[in-house]
């Protein structure tokens, strides 16, 4: 899996959650996970989560975003498993970078105190699985109470690069674990 930090600021509006956005925008072919910083303003037309349609909206002035596209198996259940694993890995990274922070995970969301630290969605297209995961960098613009990386004293790029590396290493480890298992009853 290719990972990359994108230096440009990008407004995440939900249109990035489509097949081949990483190819079109970054020139990346194949499975990839990229991170970038920017505001978030998702319109109703771009919302993938049906529960969000009647909610307060999805917005924020400054977030660290992750977009993951995988062509291995466009399966929503697998995509949600990956999404939850990514959220758990983000919590691990944050506990290492800010050991004083009581980061907790509930499903695919991260919280600190009464504030919501992250947003996330997983979906599929006919050719790929897609995940968007983002963490609030600074307060402002969100329709709910938030927690932020700035409040935790965590810089955006080191956090993003640590999570990119951890997610990629996990995917390599999963592929290796799969490759060394023989079928029950198979003899060498």
PyMOL commands that place a pseudoatom at each C-alpha (Angstrom):
pseudoatom trace, name=CA, resn=UNK, resi=1, chain=A, elem=C, hetatm=0, pos=[0.000, 0.000, 0.000]
pseudoatom trace, name=CA, resn=UNK, resi=2, chain=A, elem=C, hetatm=0, pos=[1.297, 3.414, -0.975]
pseudoatom trace, name=CA, resn=UNK, resi=3, chain=A, elem=C, hetatm=0, pos=[1.162, 6.127, 1.687]
pseudoatom trace, name=CA, resn=UNK, resi=4, chain=A, elem=C, hetatm=0, pos=[1.763, 9.823, 1.227]
pseudoatom trace, name=CA, resn=UNK, resi=5, chain=A, elem=C, hetatm=0, pos=[1.464, 13.136, 3.053]
pseudoatom trace, name=CA, resn=UNK, resi=6, chain=A, elem=C, hetatm=0, pos=[0.107, 15.772, 0.668]
pseudoatom trace, name=CA, resn=UNK, resi=7, chain=A, elem=C, hetatm=0, pos=[1.575, 19.223, 1.329]
pseudoatom trace, name=CA, resn=UNK, resi=8, chain=A, elem=C, hetatm=0, pos=[-1.263, 21.144, -0.305]
pseudoatom trace, name=CA, resn=UNK, resi=9, chain=A, elem=C, hetatm=0, pos=[-4.255, 22.241, 1.732]
pseudoatom trace, name=CA, resn=UNK, resi=10, chain=A, elem=C, hetatm=0, pos=[-7.402, 20.549, 0.440]
pseudoatom trace, name=CA, resn=UNK, resi=11, chain=A, elem=C, hetatm=0, pos=[-10.997, 21.336, 1.367]
pseudoatom trace, name=CA, resn=UNK, resi=12, chain=A, elem=C, hetatm=0, pos=[-12.585, 17.964, 2.062]
pseudoatom trace, name=CA, resn=UNK, resi=13, chain=A, elem=C, hetatm=0, pos=[-16.141, 18.177, 0.747]
pseudoatom trace, name=CA, resn=UNK, resi=14, chain=A, elem=C, hetatm=0, pos=[-16.994, 14.497, 0.297]
pseudoatom trace, name=CA, resn=UNK, resi=15, chain=A, elem=C, hetatm=0, pos=[-16.292, 14.463, -3.448]
pseudoatom trace, name=CA, resn=UNK, resi=16, chain=A, elem=C, hetatm=0, pos=[-12.899, 12.918, -2.661]
pseudoatom trace, name=CA, resn=UNK, resi=17, chain=A, elem=C, hetatm=0, pos=[-14.686, 9.758, -1.566]
pseudoatom trace, name=CA, resn=UNK, resi=18, chain=A, elem=C, hetatm=0, pos=[-14.985, 8.311, -5.060]
pseudoatom trace, name=CA, resn=UNK, resi=19, chain=A, elem=C, hetatm=0, pos=[-13.143, 5.699, -7.071]
pseudoatom trace, name=CA, resn=UNK, resi=20, chain=A, elem=C, hetatm=0, pos=[-9.839, 6.883, -8.481]
pseudoatom trace, name=CA, resn=UNK, resi=21, chain=A, elem=C, hetatm=0, pos=[-9.718, 10.262, -6.723]
pseudoatom trace, name=CA, resn=UNK, resi=22, chain=A, elem=C, hetatm=0, pos=[-6.197, 9.348, -5.595]
pseudoatom trace, name=CA, resn=UNK, resi=23, chain=A, elem=C, hetatm=0, pos=[-5.230, 8.537, -9.181]
pseudoatom trace, name=CA, resn=UNK, resi=24, chain=A, elem=C, hetatm=0, pos=[-6.800, 11.714, -10.568]
pseudoatom trace, name=CA, resn=UNK, resi=25, chain=A, elem=C, hetatm=0, pos=[-5.517, 14.030, -7.845]
pseudoatom trace, name=CA, resn=UNK, resi=26, chain=A, elem=C, hetatm=0, pos=[-2.211, 12.449, -6.824]
pseudoatom trace, name=CA, resn=UNK, resi=27, chain=A, elem=C, hetatm=0, pos=[-1.240, 10.164, -9.695]
pseudoatom trace, name=CA, resn=UNK, resi=28, chain=A, elem=C, hetatm=0, pos=[-1.276, 7.152, -7.362]
pseudoatom trace, name=CA, resn=UNK, resi=29, chain=A, elem=C, hetatm=0, pos=[-2.218, 3.842, -8.976]
pseudoatom trace, name=CA, resn=UNK, resi=30, chain=A, elem=C, hetatm=0, pos=[-3.459, 1.082, -6.686]
pseudoatom trace, name=CA, resn=UNK, resi=31, chain=A, elem=C, hetatm=0, pos=[-4.117, 0.727, -2.986]
pseudoatom trace, name=CA, resn=UNK, resi=32, chain=A, elem=C, hetatm=0, pos=[-3.153, 3.908, -1.161]
pseudoatom trace, name=CA, resn=UNK, resi=33, chain=A, elem=C, hetatm=0, pos=[-3.679, 5.945, 1.964]
pseudoatom trace, name=CA, resn=UNK, resi=34, chain=A, elem=C, hetatm=0, pos=[-2.967, 9.670, 1.851]
pseudoatom trace, name=CA, resn=UNK, resi=35, chain=A, elem=C, hetatm=0, pos=[-3.149, 12.393, 4.488]
pseudoatom trace, name=CA, resn=UNK, resi=36, chain=A, elem=C, hetatm=0, pos=[-3.594, 16.129, 4.115]
pseudoatom trace, name=CA, resn=UNK, resi=37, chain=A, elem=C, hetatm=0, pos=[-4.725, 19.131, 6.098]
pseudoatom trace, name=CA, resn=UNK, resi=38, chain=A, elem=C, hetatm=0, pos=[-7.665, 21.391, 5.382]
pseudoatom trace, name=CA, resn=UNK, resi=39, chain=A, elem=C, hetatm=0, pos=[-11.198, 22.396, 6.255]
pseudoatom trace, name=CA, resn=UNK, resi=40, chain=A, elem=C, hetatm=0, pos=[-14.189, 20.108, 5.982]
pseudoatom trace, name=CA, resn=UNK, resi=41, chain=A, elem=C, hetatm=0, pos=[-17.494, 21.094, 4.439]
pseudoatom trace, name=CA, resn=UNK, resi=42, chain=A, elem=C, hetatm=0, pos=[-19.583, 18.110, 3.345]
pseudoatom trace, name=CA, resn=UNK, resi=43, chain=A, elem=C, hetatm=0, pos=[-22.803, 18.964, 1.522]
pseudoatom trace, name=CA, resn=UNK, resi=44, chain=A, elem=C, hetatm=0, pos=[-25.934, 16.836, 1.896]
pseudoatom trace, name=CA, resn=UNK, resi=45, chain=A, elem=C, hetatm=0, pos=[-25.451, 15.558, -1.662]
pseudoatom trace, name=CA, resn=UNK, resi=46, chain=A, elem=C, hetatm=0, pos=[-22.011, 14.163, -0.737]
pseudoatom trace, name=CA, resn=UNK, resi=47, chain=A, elem=C, hetatm=0, pos=[-22.932, 12.573, 2.613]
pseudoatom trace, name=CA, resn=UNK, resi=48, chain=A, elem=C, hetatm=0, pos=[-22.463, 8.825, 2.539]
pseudoatom trace, name=CA, resn=UNK, resi=49, chain=A, elem=C, hetatm=0, pos=[-23.747, 8.101, 6.062]
pseudoatom trace, name=CA, resn=UNK, resi=50, chain=A, elem=C, hetatm=0, pos=[-27.550, 8.078, 6.092]
pseudoatom trace, name=CA, resn=UNK, resi=51, chain=A, elem=C, hetatm=0, pos=[-27.551, 8.961, 9.808]
pseudoatom trace, name=CA, resn=UNK, resi=52, chain=A, elem=C, hetatm=0, pos=[-25.806, 12.247, 9.034]
pseudoatom trace, name=CA, resn=UNK, resi=53, chain=A, elem=C, hetatm=0, pos=[-28.562, 13.427, 6.687]
pseudoatom trace, name=CA, resn=UNK, resi=54, chain=A, elem=C, hetatm=0, pos=[-30.793, 14.515, 9.579]
pseudoatom trace, name=CA, resn=UNK, resi=55, chain=A, elem=C, hetatm=0, pos=[-27.886, 15.570, 11.807]
pseudoatom trace, name=CA, resn=UNK, resi=56, chain=A, elem=C, hetatm=0, pos=[-26.146, 18.876, 12.410]
pseudoatom trace, name=CA, resn=UNK, resi=57, chain=A, elem=C, hetatm=0, pos=[-23.854, 18.484, 9.393]
pseudoatom trace, name=CA, resn=UNK, resi=58, chain=A, elem=C, hetatm=0, pos=[-20.223, 17.602, 8.842]
pseudoatom trace, name=CA, resn=UNK, resi=59, chain=A, elem=C, hetatm=0, pos=[-17.898, 20.570, 8.973]
pseudoatom trace, name=CA, resn=UNK, resi=60, chain=A, elem=C, hetatm=0, pos=[-14.780, 21.960, 10.578]
pseudoatom trace, name=CA, resn=UNK, resi=61, chain=A, elem=C, hetatm=0, pos=[-12.292, 24.729, 9.936]
pseudoatom trace, name=CA, resn=UNK, resi=62, chain=A, elem=C, hetatm=0, pos=[-9.075, 22.704, 10.203]
pseudoatom trace, name=CA, resn=UNK, resi=63, chain=A, elem=C, hetatm=0, pos=[-8.663, 18.919, 10.170]
pseudoatom trace, name=CA, resn=UNK, resi=64, chain=A, elem=C, hetatm=0, pos=[-6.067, 16.298, 9.299]
pseudoatom trace, name=CA, resn=UNK, resi=65, chain=A, elem=C, hetatm=0, pos=[-7.759, 14.075, 6.707]
pseudoatom trace, name=CA, resn=UNK, resi=66, chain=A, elem=C, hetatm=0, pos=[-6.986, 10.534, 5.581]
pseudoatom trace, name=CA, resn=UNK, resi=67, chain=A, elem=C, hetatm=0, pos=[-8.395, 9.041, 2.384]
pseudoatom trace, name=CA, resn=UNK, resi=68, chain=A, elem=C, hetatm=0, pos=[-7.833, 5.327, 1.819]
pseudoatom trace, name=CA, resn=UNK, resi=69, chain=A, elem=C, hetatm=0, pos=[-8.701, 3.488, -1.373]
pseudoatom trace, name=CA, resn=UNK, resi=70, chain=A, elem=C, hetatm=0, pos=[-8.302, -0.267, -1.704]
pseudoatom trace, name=CA, resn=UNK, resi=71, chain=A, elem=C, hetatm=0, pos=[-8.959, -2.287, -4.835]
pseudoatom trace, name=CA, resn=UNK, resi=72, chain=A, elem=C, hetatm=0, pos=[-8.389, -5.680, -3.171]
pseudoatom trace, name=CA, resn=UNK, resi=73, chain=A, elem=C, hetatm=0, pos=[-12.010, -6.371, -2.359]
pseudoatom trace, name=CA, resn=UNK, resi=74, chain=A, elem=C, hetatm=0, pos=[-14.785, -3.770, -2.725]
pseudoatom trace, name=CA, resn=UNK, resi=75, chain=A, elem=C, hetatm=0, pos=[-16.681, -5.177, 0.230]
pseudoatom trace, name=CA, resn=UNK, resi=76, chain=A, elem=C, hetatm=0, pos=[-18.419, -2.844, 2.690]
pseudoatom trace, name=CA, resn=UNK, resi=77, chain=A, elem=C, hetatm=0, pos=[-17.967, -5.166, 5.676]
pseudoatom trace, name=CA, resn=UNK, resi=78, chain=A, elem=C, hetatm=0, pos=[-14.208, -5.352, 5.035]
pseudoatom trace, name=CA, resn=UNK, resi=79, chain=A, elem=C, hetatm=0, pos=[-14.086, -1.575, 4.536]
pseudoatom trace, name=CA, resn=UNK, resi=80, chain=A, elem=C, hetatm=0, pos=[-15.801, -0.996, 7.891]
pseudoatom trace, name=CA, resn=UNK, resi=81, chain=A, elem=C, hetatm=0, pos=[-13.339, -3.384, 9.559]
pseudoatom trace, name=CA, resn=UNK, resi=82, chain=A, elem=C, hetatm=0, pos=[-10.452, -1.401, 8.043]
pseudoatom trace, name=CA, resn=UNK, resi=83, chain=A, elem=C, hetatm=0, pos=[-12.102, 1.851, 9.145]
pseudoatom trace, name=CA, resn=UNK, resi=84, chain=A, elem=C, hetatm=0, pos=[-12.384, 0.621, 12.750]
pseudoatom trace, name=CA, resn=UNK, resi=85, chain=A, elem=C, hetatm=0, pos=[-8.787, -0.632, 12.695]
pseudoatom trace, name=CA, resn=UNK, resi=86, chain=A, elem=C, hetatm=0, pos=[-7.616, 2.760, 11.396]
pseudoatom trace, name=CA, resn=UNK, resi=87, chain=A, elem=C, hetatm=0, pos=[-9.516, 4.525, 14.201]
pseudoatom trace, name=CA, resn=UNK, resi=88, chain=A, elem=C, hetatm=0, pos=[-7.964, 2.176, 16.776]
pseudoatom trace, name=CA, resn=UNK, resi=89, chain=A, elem=C, hetatm=0, pos=[-4.509, 2.800, 15.314]
pseudoatom trace, name=CA, resn=UNK, resi=90, chain=A, elem=C, hetatm=0, pos=[-5.109, 6.567, 15.421]
pseudoatom trace, name=CA, resn=UNK, resi=91, chain=A, elem=C, hetatm=0, pos=[-5.991, 6.258, 19.113]
pseudoatom trace, name=CA, resn=UNK, resi=92, chain=A, elem=C, hetatm=0, pos=[-2.776, 4.284, 19.709]
pseudoatom trace, name=CA, resn=UNK, resi=93, chain=A, elem=C, hetatm=0, pos=[-0.668, 6.907, 17.947]
pseudoatom trace, name=CA, resn=UNK, resi=94, chain=A, elem=C, hetatm=0, pos=[-2.321, 9.705, 19.920]
pseudoatom trace, name=CA, resn=UNK, resi=95, chain=A, elem=C, hetatm=0, pos=[-1.753, 7.895, 23.227]
pseudoatom trace, name=CA, resn=UNK, resi=96, chain=A, elem=C, hetatm=0, pos=[1.933, 7.674, 22.315]
pseudoatom trace, name=CA, resn=UNK, resi=97, chain=A, elem=C, hetatm=0, pos=[2.221, 11.312, 21.195]
pseudoatom trace, name=CA, resn=UNK, resi=98, chain=A, elem=C, hetatm=0, pos=[0.061, 12.700, 24.022]
pseudoatom trace, name=CA, resn=UNK, resi=99, chain=A, elem=C, hetatm=0, pos=[0.199, 10.206, 26.915]
pseudoatom trace, name=CA, resn=UNK, resi=100, chain=A, elem=C, hetatm=0, pos=[-1.604, 12.685, 29.173]
pseudoatom trace, name=CA, resn=UNK, resi=101, chain=A, elem=C, hetatm=0, pos=[-4.712, 12.646, 26.945]
pseudoatom trace, name=CA, resn=UNK, resi=102, chain=A, elem=C, hetatm=0, pos=[-7.538, 10.260, 27.691]
pseudoatom trace, name=CA, resn=UNK, resi=103, chain=A, elem=C, hetatm=0, pos=[-8.350, 9.353, 24.084]
pseudoatom trace, name=CA, resn=UNK, resi=104, chain=A, elem=C, hetatm=0, pos=[-11.158, 6.841, 23.806]
pseudoatom trace, name=CA, resn=UNK, resi=105, chain=A, elem=C, hetatm=0, pos=[-12.586, 5.066, 20.810]
pseudoatom trace, name=CA, resn=UNK, resi=106, chain=A, elem=C, hetatm=0, pos=[-16.232, 4.254, 20.265]
pseudoatom trace, name=CA, resn=UNK, resi=107, chain=A, elem=C, hetatm=0, pos=[-16.679, 2.393, 16.988]
pseudoatom trace, name=CA, resn=UNK, resi=108, chain=A, elem=C, hetatm=0, pos=[-15.019, 4.546, 14.333]
pseudoatom trace, name=CA, resn=UNK, resi=109, chain=A, elem=C, hetatm=0, pos=[-15.041, 7.738, 16.433]
pseudoatom trace, name=CA, resn=UNK, resi=110, chain=A, elem=C, hetatm=0, pos=[-12.416, 9.130, 18.799]
pseudoatom trace, name=CA, resn=UNK, resi=111, chain=A, elem=C, hetatm=0, pos=[-13.309, 11.317, 21.785]
pseudoatom trace, name=CA, resn=UNK, resi=112, chain=A, elem=C, hetatm=0, pos=[-11.450, 13.262, 24.448]
pseudoatom trace, name=CA, resn=UNK, resi=113, chain=A, elem=C, hetatm=0, pos=[-13.613, 14.303, 27.371]
pseudoatom trace, name=CA, resn=UNK, resi=114, chain=A, elem=C, hetatm=0, pos=[-16.937, 15.583, 26.024]
pseudoatom trace, name=CA, resn=UNK, resi=115, chain=A, elem=C, hetatm=0, pos=[-15.392, 16.512, 22.666]
pseudoatom trace, name=CA, resn=UNK, resi=116, chain=A, elem=C, hetatm=0, pos=[-15.518, 14.554, 19.439]
pseudoatom trace, name=CA, resn=UNK, resi=117, chain=A, elem=C, hetatm=0, pos=[-12.006, 14.295, 17.998]
pseudoatom trace, name=CA, resn=UNK, resi=118, chain=A, elem=C, hetatm=0, pos=[-12.684, 12.520, 14.710]
pseudoatom trace, name=CA, resn=UNK, resi=119, chain=A, elem=C, hetatm=0, pos=[-15.107, 11.878, 11.874]
pseudoatom trace, name=CA, resn=UNK, resi=120, chain=A, elem=C, hetatm=0, pos=[-15.112, 8.853, 9.612]
pseudoatom trace, name=CA, resn=UNK, resi=121, chain=A, elem=C, hetatm=0, pos=[-16.998, 6.963, 6.928]
pseudoatom trace, name=CA, resn=UNK, resi=122, chain=A, elem=C, hetatm=0, pos=[-16.420, 3.826, 4.866]
pseudoatom trace, name=CA, resn=UNK, resi=123, chain=A, elem=C, hetatm=0, pos=[-18.109, 3.071, 1.566]
pseudoatom trace, name=CA, resn=UNK, resi=124, chain=A, elem=C, hetatm=0, pos=[-17.604, 1.068, -1.609]
pseudoatom trace, name=CA, resn=UNK, resi=125, chain=A, elem=C, hetatm=0, pos=[-17.715, 1.622, -5.335]
pseudoatom trace, name=CA, resn=UNK, resi=126, chain=A, elem=C, hetatm=0, pos=[-17.973, -1.072, -8.001]
pseudoatom trace, name=CA, resn=UNK, resi=127, chain=A, elem=C, hetatm=0, pos=[-14.142, -1.223, -8.139]
pseudoatom trace, name=CA, resn=UNK, resi=128, chain=A, elem=C, hetatm=0, pos=[-12.849, -0.178, -4.704]
pseudoatom trace, name=CA, resn=UNK, resi=129, chain=A, elem=C, hetatm=0, pos=[-13.410, 0.384, -1.009]
pseudoatom trace, name=CA, resn=UNK, resi=130, chain=A, elem=C, hetatm=0, pos=[-13.005, 3.901, 0.356]
pseudoatom trace, name=CA, resn=UNK, resi=131, chain=A, elem=C, hetatm=0, pos=[-12.443, 5.326, 3.829]
pseudoatom trace, name=CA, resn=UNK, resi=132, chain=A, elem=C, hetatm=0, pos=[-12.350, 8.918, 4.992]
pseudoatom trace, name=CA, resn=UNK, resi=133, chain=A, elem=C, hetatm=0, pos=[-11.031, 9.476, 8.510]
pseudoatom trace, name=CA, resn=UNK, resi=134, chain=A, elem=C, hetatm=0, pos=[-10.252, 12.926, 9.886]
pseudoatom trace, name=CA, resn=UNK, resi=135, chain=A, elem=C, hetatm=0, pos=[-9.140, 14.424, 13.175]
pseudoatom trace, name=CA, resn=UNK, resi=136, chain=A, elem=C, hetatm=0, pos=[-9.852, 17.994, 14.274]
pseudoatom trace, name=CA, resn=UNK, resi=137, chain=A, elem=C, hetatm=0, pos=[-6.654, 20.027, 14.280]
pseudoatom trace, name=CA, resn=UNK, resi=138, chain=A, elem=C, hetatm=0, pos=[-8.044, 23.241, 15.756]
pseudoatom trace, name=CA, resn=UNK, resi=139, chain=A, elem=C, hetatm=0, pos=[-11.459, 24.217, 17.107]
pseudoatom trace, name=CA, resn=UNK, resi=140, chain=A, elem=C, hetatm=0, pos=[-14.009, 26.029, 15.042]
pseudoatom trace, name=CA, resn=UNK, resi=141, chain=A, elem=C, hetatm=0, pos=[-16.560, 25.420, 12.355]
pseudoatom trace, name=CA, resn=UNK, resi=142, chain=A, elem=C, hetatm=0, pos=[-17.873, 22.123, 13.704]
pseudoatom trace, name=CA, resn=UNK, resi=143, chain=A, elem=C, hetatm=0, pos=[-21.562, 21.764, 14.562]
pseudoatom trace, name=CA, resn=UNK, resi=144, chain=A, elem=C, hetatm=0, pos=[-20.746, 19.660, 17.662]
pseudoatom trace, name=CA, resn=UNK, resi=145, chain=A, elem=C, hetatm=0, pos=[-18.427, 19.959, 20.671]
pseudoatom trace, name=CA, resn=UNK, resi=146, chain=A, elem=C, hetatm=0, pos=[-14.936, 18.995, 19.556]
pseudoatom trace, name=CA, resn=UNK, resi=147, chain=A, elem=C, hetatm=0, pos=[-11.565, 17.952, 20.880]
pseudoatom trace, name=CA, resn=UNK, resi=148, chain=A, elem=C, hetatm=0, pos=[-8.480, 18.864, 18.831]
pseudoatom trace, name=CA, resn=UNK, resi=149, chain=A, elem=C, hetatm=0, pos=[-4.907, 17.847, 18.178]
pseudoatom trace, name=CA, resn=UNK, resi=150, chain=A, elem=C, hetatm=0, pos=[-3.851, 21.385, 19.126]
pseudoatom trace, name=CA, resn=UNK, resi=151, chain=A, elem=C, hetatm=0, pos=[-5.423, 20.939, 22.572]
pseudoatom trace, name=CA, resn=UNK, resi=152, chain=A, elem=C, hetatm=0, pos=[-3.497, 17.682, 22.934]
pseudoatom trace, name=CA, resn=UNK, resi=153, chain=A, elem=C, hetatm=0, pos=[-0.240, 19.349, 21.868]
pseudoatom trace, name=CA, resn=UNK, resi=154, chain=A, elem=C, hetatm=0, pos=[0.085, 17.094, 18.809]
pseudoatom trace, name=CA, resn=UNK, resi=155, chain=A, elem=C, hetatm=0, pos=[1.491, 18.459, 15.542]
pseudoatom trace, name=CA, resn=UNK, resi=156, chain=A, elem=C, hetatm=0, pos=[-0.435, 17.465, 12.401]
pseudoatom trace, name=CA, resn=UNK, resi=157, chain=A, elem=C, hetatm=0, pos=[2.274, 16.071, 10.138]
pseudoatom trace, name=CA, resn=UNK, resi=158, chain=A, elem=C, hetatm=0, pos=[4.059, 13.855, 12.714]
pseudoatom trace, name=CA, resn=UNK, resi=159, chain=A, elem=C, hetatm=0, pos=[0.682, 12.444, 13.745]
pseudoatom trace, name=CA, resn=UNK, resi=160, chain=A, elem=C, hetatm=0, pos=[-0.307, 11.813, 10.126]
pseudoatom trace, name=CA, resn=UNK, resi=161, chain=A, elem=C, hetatm=0, pos=[3.012, 10.234, 9.188]
pseudoatom trace, name=CA, resn=UNK, resi=162, chain=A, elem=C, hetatm=0, pos=[2.938, 7.956, 12.239]
pseudoatom trace, name=CA, resn=UNK, resi=163, chain=A, elem=C, hetatm=0, pos=[-0.590, 6.807, 11.399]
pseudoatom trace, name=CA, resn=UNK, resi=164, chain=A, elem=C, hetatm=0, pos=[0.251, 6.315, 7.714]
pseudoatom trace, name=CA, resn=UNK, resi=165, chain=A, elem=C, hetatm=0, pos=[3.260, 4.157, 8.664]
pseudoatom trace, name=CA, resn=UNK, resi=166, chain=A, elem=C, hetatm=0, pos=[1.304, 2.144, 11.218]
pseudoatom trace, name=CA, resn=UNK, resi=167, chain=A, elem=C, hetatm=0, pos=[-1.587, 1.466, 8.828]
pseudoatom trace, name=CA, resn=UNK, resi=168, chain=A, elem=C, hetatm=0, pos=[0.772, 0.400, 6.021]
pseudoatom trace, name=CA, resn=UNK, resi=169, chain=A, elem=C, hetatm=0, pos=[2.771, -1.875, 8.332]
pseudoatom trace, name=CA, resn=UNK, resi=170, chain=A, elem=C, hetatm=0, pos=[-0.450, -3.486, 9.535]
pseudoatom trace, name=CA, resn=UNK, resi=171, chain=A, elem=C, hetatm=0, pos=[-1.542, -4.204, 5.960]
pseudoatom trace, name=CA, resn=UNK, resi=172, chain=A, elem=C, hetatm=0, pos=[1.834, -5.815, 5.202]
pseudoatom trace, name=CA, resn=UNK, resi=173, chain=A, elem=C, hetatm=0, pos=[1.561, -7.884, 8.373]
pseudoatom trace, name=CA, resn=UNK, resi=174, chain=A, elem=C, hetatm=0, pos=[-1.980, -8.987, 7.469]
pseudoatom trace, name=CA, resn=UNK, resi=175, chain=A, elem=C, hetatm=0, pos=[-0.864, -10.033, 3.965]
pseudoatom trace, name=CA, resn=UNK, resi=176, chain=A, elem=C, hetatm=0, pos=[2.070, -11.986, 5.400]
pseudoatom trace, name=CA, resn=UNK, resi=177, chain=A, elem=C, hetatm=0, pos=[-0.121, -13.683, 8.024]
pseudoatom trace, name=CA, resn=UNK, resi=178, chain=A, elem=C, hetatm=0, pos=[-2.512, -14.757, 5.268]
pseudoatom trace, name=CA, resn=UNK, resi=179, chain=A, elem=C, hetatm=0, pos=[0.290, -16.120, 3.115]
pseudoatom trace, name=CA, resn=UNK, resi=180, chain=A, elem=C, hetatm=0, pos=[1.737, -18.463, 5.752]
pseudoatom trace, name=CA, resn=UNK, resi=181, chain=A, elem=C, hetatm=0, pos=[-1.492, -20.268, 6.600]
pseudoatom trace, name=CA, resn=UNK, resi=182, chain=A, elem=C, hetatm=0, pos=[-2.113, -23.608, 4.956]
pseudoatom trace, name=CA, resn=UNK, resi=183, chain=A, elem=C, hetatm=0, pos=[-5.507, -25.118, 4.373]
pseudoatom trace, name=CA, resn=UNK, resi=184, chain=A, elem=C, hetatm=0, pos=[-6.705, -27.545, 7.002]
pseudoatom trace, name=CA, resn=UNK, resi=185, chain=A, elem=C, hetatm=0, pos=[-5.747, -31.020, 5.852]
pseudoatom trace, name=CA, resn=UNK, resi=186, chain=A, elem=C, hetatm=0, pos=[-3.015, -29.732, 3.513]
pseudoatom trace, name=CA, resn=UNK, resi=187, chain=A, elem=C, hetatm=0, pos=[0.230, -31.607, 3.998]
pseudoatom trace, name=CA, resn=UNK, resi=188, chain=A, elem=C, hetatm=0, pos=[3.668, -30.539, 2.883]
for i in range(1, 188): cmd.bond("trace and resi %d" % i, "trace and resi %d" % (i + 1))
show_as sticks, trace
zoom trace
